[in-house]
Amino acid sequence: MSTRALAASRGFTILEILVALTLITIGLLATVTAFQHGLSGIDAGGDESVATFLVEHKLEELKNLALLDWASPALGMGTHTEYCRPAESACSTTRTAGSLRRITTIADGENACPRPCKVVTVSVFYRPVTATGQLDQERRVDAHTVFVPRR
């Protein structure tokens, strides 16, 4: 065997090993970053699901009330603010840490309907937490509907 063939079969040079380690490190960093973004998306989706549930819950509550008693004071015109904890079923007027803000607005729909109706808007505001543990910008889920009394 010649000297050249013997030198070529000894293994990798230090430069080849450094290049390979650099490529592996870049790949691992990209994977970790993608994992962090994925976790942020999952958390944000969970927060949005809770906000959507709170909007739907309030609309169902008001719809049932409108079907039972159209003249109920709870269906009076105006804006009402509540603070809801994601793990609890009841909301209150007292703000607590980690609570979501739910604003319900009921307006006269005289221009929206040919007969008496009420325009109801429910908005829930929340702040998702990023994967790094920081609060993100406030987001909101809105729903608008019209209630018409039974005849």
C-alpha positions as CSV (number, residue, x, y, z in Angstrom):
1,M,0.0,0.0,0.0
2,S,1.3,3.4,-0.9
3,T,1.8,6.2,1.6
4,R,-0.9,8.3,0.0
5,A,-3.5,5.5,0.3
6,L,-2.5,4.9,3.9
7,A,-2.9,8.6,4.8
8,A,-6.4,8.8,3.1
9,S,-7.7,5.8,5.1
10,R,-6.8,7.1,8.6
11,G,-10.1,9.0,9.2
12,F,-11.5,12.5,9.3
13,T,-9.5,15.6,9.6
14,I,-10.2,18.1,12.3
15,L,-11.7,20.5,9.8
16,E,-14.2,17.9,8.6
17,I,-15.2,17.2,12.2
18,L,-15.7,20.9,13.0
19,V,-17.8,21.4,9.9
20,A,-20.0,18.4,10.8
21,L,-20.4,19.6,14.4
22,T,-21.4,23.0,13.1
23,L,-24.0,21.6,10.8
24,I,-25.4,19.4,13.6
25,T,-25.5,22.4,16.0
26,I,-27.4,24.5,13.5
27,G,-29.9,21.7,12.9
28,L,-30.5,21.2,16.6
29,L,-31.0,25.0,17.2
30,A,-33.5,25.1,14.4
31,T,-35.4,22.2,15.9
32,V,-35.5,23.8,19.4
33,T,-36.7,27.1,17.9
34,A,-39.5,25.3,16.0
35,F,-40.5,23.4,19.1
36,Q,-40.7,26.7,21.1
37,H,-42.9,28.3,18.4
38,G,-45.1,25.2,18.3
39,L,-45.6,25.3,22.1
40,S,-46.5,29.1,21.8
41,G,-49.1,28.2,19.2
42,I,-50.6,25.5,21.3
43,D,-50.9,27.8,24.3
44,A,-52.4,30.6,22.2
45,G,-54.9,28.2,20.7
46,G,-55.9,27.1,24.2
47,D,-56.4,30.7,25.4
48,E,-58.5,31.4,22.3
49,S,-60.6,28.3,22.9
50,V,-61.3,29.5,26.4
51,A,-62.2,33.0,25.2
52,T,-64.5,31.5,22.5
53,F,-66.2,29.3,25.1
54,L,-66.9,32.3,27.3
55,V,-68.4,34.3,24.4
56,E,-70.6,31.3,23.5
57,H,-71.6,30.7,27.1
58,K,-72.8,34.3,27.5
59,L,-74.7,34.3,24.2
60,E,-76.5,31.1,25.2
61,E,-77.3,32.5,28.7
62,L,-78.8,35.7,27.1
63,K,-80.7,33.8,24.4
64,N,-82.3,31.5,27.0
65,L,-83.2,34.6,29.1
66,A,-84.7,36.3,26.0
67,L,-86.8,33.3,25.3
68,L,-88.2,33.2,28.9
69,D,-88.5,36.9,29.7
70,W,-88.0,39.4,26.9
71,A,-88.5,42.3,29.4
72,S,-85.8,41.0,31.9
73,P,-83.6,43.8,33.3
74,A,-80.6,41.6,32.4
75,L,-81.5,42.3,28.7
76,G,-81.6,46.0,29.3
77,M,-79.7,48.4,27.0
78,G,-76.1,49.1,28.1
79,T,-72.7,47.6,28.6
80,H,-71.7,45.1,31.3
81,T,-68.1,44.1,32.2
82,E,-67.2,40.8,33.9
83,Y,-64.0,39.1,34.8
84,C,-63.8,35.3,34.3
85,R,-61.2,32.8,35.5
86,P,-60.6,30.1,32.9
87,A,-60.9,27.2,35.4
88,E,-64.1,28.5,37.1
89,S,-67.6,28.5,35.7
90,A,-68.8,31.8,37.2
91,C,-67.7,35.3,36.3
92,S,-67.7,38.3,38.6
93,T,-67.3,42.0,38.5
94,T,-64.1,41.8,40.5
95,R,-60.8,41.7,38.5
96,T,-58.4,39.0,39.6
97,A,-55.0,37.9,38.4
98,G,-55.2,35.8,35.3
99,S,-58.8,36.6,34.6
100,L,-60.2,37.3,31.2
101,R,-62.3,40.4,30.6
102,R,-65.8,39.8,29.1
103,I,-67.8,42.8,27.8
104,T,-71.4,42.4,26.9
105,T,-73.2,45.3,25.0
106,I,-76.9,45.2,24.4
107,A,-78.3,47.9,22.1
108,D,-81.7,48.7,20.6
109,G,-81.9,47.3,17.1
110,E,-84.6,49.6,15.8
111,N,-82.6,50.3,12.6
112,A,-81.5,46.6,12.2
113,C,-84.9,44.9,12.3
114,P,-88.4,45.5,10.9
115,R,-89.8,44.7,14.4
116,P,-88.5,45.1,17.9
117,C,-85.1,43.5,18.4
118,K,-81.9,43.8,20.4
119,V,-78.3,43.8,19.0
120,V,-76.0,41.9,21.3
121,T,-72.2,42.0,21.2
122,V,-70.0,39.9,23.4
123,S,-66.2,40.4,23.5
124,V,-63.7,38.5,25.5
125,F,-60.2,39.9,26.0
126,Y,-57.2,37.8,26.9
127,R,-53.4,37.9,26.9
128,P,-51.7,34.7,25.8
129,V,-48.4,33.8,27.4
130,T,-45.5,33.1,25.0
131,A,-43.2,30.1,25.3
132,T,-40.7,32.2,27.0
133,G,-43.2,33.1,29.8
134,Q,-43.9,36.6,28.7
135,L,-47.4,38.1,28.2
136,D,-48.2,38.8,24.6
137,Q,-50.3,41.6,23.3
138,E,-54.0,41.6,24.3
139,R,-56.2,39.7,21.9
140,R,-60.0,39.4,21.7
141,V,-62.8,37.2,20.5
142,D,-66.0,38.9,19.4
143,A,-69.5,37.7,18.5
144,H,-72.5,39.8,17.3
145,T,-76.1,38.6,17.1
146,V,-79.6,39.9,17.0
147,F,-82.4,38.8,19.4
148,V,-86.0,39.0,18.3
149,P,-88.9,38.3,20.7
150,R,-91.3,35.4,20.1
151,R,-94.8,36.3,18.9
